[in-house]
Amino acid sequence: MVDATRPPAPSAASDAVPPEVTLGALFSGFSRVGLSGFGGVLPFARRMLVERQRWLSPQEFNSVLGLCQFLPGPNVVNLAVCVGSRYQGALGAVVAVLGMLVGPFVVVLLLGLLYSLYGELHAVQAMLRGISAVGVGLILSLGVRMLGALKEKTVYLPFVVLTFVAIAVLRLPLVLVMGVLATLSSIVAYRRIRRAMAALDAGEGA
């Protein structure tokens, strides 16, 4: 499990905090994420963090997002807290969250005013249905990208399938499904790590 609150280990050629991950960079980066969509901005967060800024590796993003899904509150806000605190401590967490929320807050106020005036129009309703379809496509593409970064797919992919079947098909409670399957997958991961460490120690001892 990645410690989302601990900055990367310093190397001989760089400081513990990369110079580009400043408070301003955190605010502007998460501002762009917050203004990129309505509700489903996780795909944009991954693109910014992994592909553009490279503040997280694909595996780190999967691990941190998995942690954020267990914490109270919106996943993407929790993600902003983790990344901000990783690079700039508590102040970085505050700045990242402000960047995520300030812009969308203003936009939502304006859109709420416009919807109260024109929301009953057929063209507006059709536009909202189209936006919903795009949001679904973005979430599906995010799942595919995260699956591509999943190590040892033959071991952990069954948990992905079981989660989908339990929630989308059987309509089981989310808390129950996540509690059971997360516990089982964590046990499997822990045992595999223990076996790998034991094999490494045995190899060094030989």
N, C-alpha and C positions, 0 to 999 in steps of 0.2 A: 504494500500500500504506500502511495506517495504521500509524504508529509507536505500538505499544501501550504502550511504556514511557515515552513523553513526555507530560506533562500538557498539557491544552488551553492555547492561547495566552491570556494574560490580556487582559481588556478594560478599558476605562476605568472601568467600573462594578463590576467584580468582581475578586477575586484569582485567581491561577493555579489554586488548588484551591478548588472550590466549597465553601462552608462546610458543606453537608450531607454531603459525602463525607468523613466523619471515620473514624478507626479503628473506632470503635464502630459506625458505619453499615456499614462494610465487613464487620465480623464478623457483625452481625445479618442483613444482607442475604444473605450467602452461607450463613449457618446455615439460614435459611429455605429456600434452594435445596437444600442438602444433605439436609434433612429432608423434602423434598417428594416424593421418589420413591426407587426402588431401582434404581440402574444408569442409567436413562435420564432424567437431570435436566436435560439441555440445554434442553428446552422451557421448564422453569421458570426456568432461568438467563436465557434470552432475555426472558421476560416480566418478570423483575425488573429486568434491566439496561436494556432498551429501553422497555418500556411503563409500568412503575411508577416506577422511580427516574430513568429517562432519563439514565443515566450514559453510554450509548452510543447513537448513532443506528442505525437498521436497517442502513445501509451499513457503518458501523464494526463492528457485530457480525459481519456476514458476513466482513469482512476479517480481523478479529482471530481469529475461529474458524477461518478457513482457515489462518492462521499456526499456530494451536495444534494443528491436525491433523497438521502436519509435525514438531512437536516431540515428544520422547520423553515418555511418560506419558499419563495420562487427559486427554482434551480439556478436560473441565470444570475440572479442577485447573489445567491450563495457563491456562485462561481467567481463573480467580481470580488467578493470579500476574500476568497482564498487566494486569487492571483494578486490582488492589491497588497494583501498582508505578506505574501511571499516575497515581494520585491521591495516594498516600502513600509512594512510594518502596519501598525494600526491606522496611521494616517493614510497610507496607501489604500487600505481597505475602504476607508471613508470616501476618499477621492474617487476610487473606481465605482463605488455605488452611486455617488452623486452624478458621475458621468453617465452611468446607465439610466438614471431615473429623471434627471432634470429636463432634458430635451423631450422625452416621451410625455412627461407630465404636462408641459406646455401644449404639445401637439394634441393630446387627448382632450384638454380643455377646449381648444379651438374646434376640434372635430365634434365634440359633444354639442357645442353651440350650433354648428352647421347641421348636425343630424336632427336636432330638435326643430329646425326650420324646414329641412328638406328630406327627412328620413322616410317619409311615406311615399315618395316618388318611386315609380317602378324601376327607373334607371338606377337609382341608388341601391335598391334591394338587389338588383341583378349584379351590380358591381361588388357588393358585399359577398354574394354567393361565389363569385369568381375568385375573390381574395381568399375565401375559406379553402377552396380547392387548391390554390397555390400553396397555402400554409401546410396542407396535408402532404403535398409533394415535397416540400422542404424538409419536413420531419422525416419522411421516408428516406430521402437522400442522406440525411444526417445519420440515420441508423445504418445504412449501407457503408458509409465512410468509417464509422466507428467499428463496424464488424471487420472491415479490412485491416484495422490496426490491432485486432484481438489476437493475442498470442495463443498458441496451442488450441486452435479452433475445435479440433476433434474432441477435446476434453470439456470445453466451456460452452460450445455451441448448443448442446442439448438443454442447458439452462435457459438460453435465449428462447429456444422453441417452446419449452415448457411454460415460460413466463407469458409468451404470446398466447398460447392455447388457454392457459388458466384465466387470463384477463379478458382477451378479445373474444374467445369462443365460449368458455364456461361462465364468464361474468363473475368470477370469484372476487371477494374483497381484495383491494390492492394491498392493504396492510398485511393481511394473511399471506398472500402470495409472496410479497417481498420478504416478509419475516422468515418464511420457511425456505424459499429458494436461495435467498441471500445467505442464510446460515449454512445451508448445505454446500453452496459453491465456495464459501469462505473456508469450510472444513477441508474441501478437496484441494483448494489452493494452498492452504497451510501445510497439509501433508505432503504435497508435491515439493514445496519449498524445503521442508525438513529432509525429504529424501535426497534432493539435489545437494543440500549442504552436507549431508552425511557422506554422499558419494565424493564430494569435493574434498572433505577432510580425509577420507580414506585414500584418495589419490595423492594428497600431499604427504600423508604418512608413509606411503609406499616409496 
